[in-house]
Amino acid sequence: MLNQDSDTLAITPVDTAPFQKTSSITELEYDFKEGEFYQLFVDLKVNEDSVFRFQLPDYQHIIKTQMAVKPLAKFDRLGEFDLSPDREYLFMNDFANNEISTYRLEVNSGQLLKIDDKLGLRLRAVDGNRVIYQNSGVYINDLFLYDIENSSSIPFGQMSSTGSVSRVNDGHLVYSNPIEEGNRTLTVVNLENDERRIIPDFDFGNTYREDIIGQKIFGNSIFDIETGTLSEELSPFQGTALLQYIPSEDLVFYIQGLGSEALQQGFSSKFVVSKKDQEPSFESLSEKGVTYYLPSETTLKDNKFLLYLFYMPNQDEHRISGFYQVDLSNGSIELVHSQDRLNFSPNGLVQLEDNLWLTLFSGEVELIQFN
């Protein structure tokens, strides 16, 4: 119920949310007036004689800027995806009717192509016509290179079933080799000439962050293609996870854990930005039930960048999931675009240009930019 003082202005039903049976959803349309105050109530019928009434926490909605949204495609349940190195094509798996199908989406035009052949998991785009995929085994996963024009696959390599395979950047791909006699090694492939190098004794105990597009991050370090070595630890080793490093700005983006005691109390990790080995330029507040998503290949404009915050429900405070702008000049953060969708948690976010982002939410692929 939408109320203004003692007057009820609108009533809508609350229904079980699709795909999230433990959640409920309602949509309410009303010509809200600027500067006016309204109340939102939820009535829950307990029995024939009793109704529980809940009032939603107060909040103020301020329109900061308009965001232009361009829908590109919609799928049932989006799985693995990858962008071609030129960022013109998006390859993705969709799970529908108990079957996995692979598609190629042309980002600029929105043209969608369904690939007839059955490809495996872990898609890695080489270019707009070729994609590497994985067939899983018990101890060894087979990698194949698929050519769309020829509708053909050829063997590409074998990797450890517990290992990782990077995304393509700088014309190279890196994957973990099958473990032999306890030795862990990497293969670095130059995709222009298929030259391959083995990096021996690669047992740093670091996890490769496959979800990050544009940089090969192992643990808190960047992998150098030429030398086959890791950079120094770019974020403090203890309790942090490196998200991105901008060399031109010497700027490090990372997640900082708050320790076991704070974790037991339900506090989430912090999002931190700092110059390497310097005090933070930005550090998020200590909050419960929040996850930070930094778009891959984030760039700065006027010392500002876009960050996505996903908030879990909170009975005592109205918190809005959406895109927030962080200003490193003064360490501030403000909401610039909220999401009118049921699932607020993104599958993927990539910055394509200064004012253009590719977003993937529960099968919805869109381009967004500020007007």
Secondary structure, 3 states (H helix, E strand, C coil): CEEECCEEEECCCCEEECCEEEEEECCCCCCCCCCCCCEEEEEEECCCCCEEEEECCCCCCCCCCCEEEEEEEECCCEEEEEECCCCCEEEEEEEECCEEEEEEEECCCCCEEEECCCCCEEEEECCCCEEEEEECCCCEEEEEEEECCCCEEEEEEEEECCCCECCCECCEEEEECCCECCECCEEEEECCCCEEEEECCCCCCCCECCCCCCCCEECCEEEECCCCEECCCCCCCCCEEEEEEECCCCEEEEEECCCHHHHHCCECCEEEEEECCCCEEEECCCCECEEEECCECCCCECCEEEEEEEECCCCCCCCCCEEEEEECCCCEEEEEEECCCCCCCCCEEEEEECCEEEEEECCEEEEEEEC
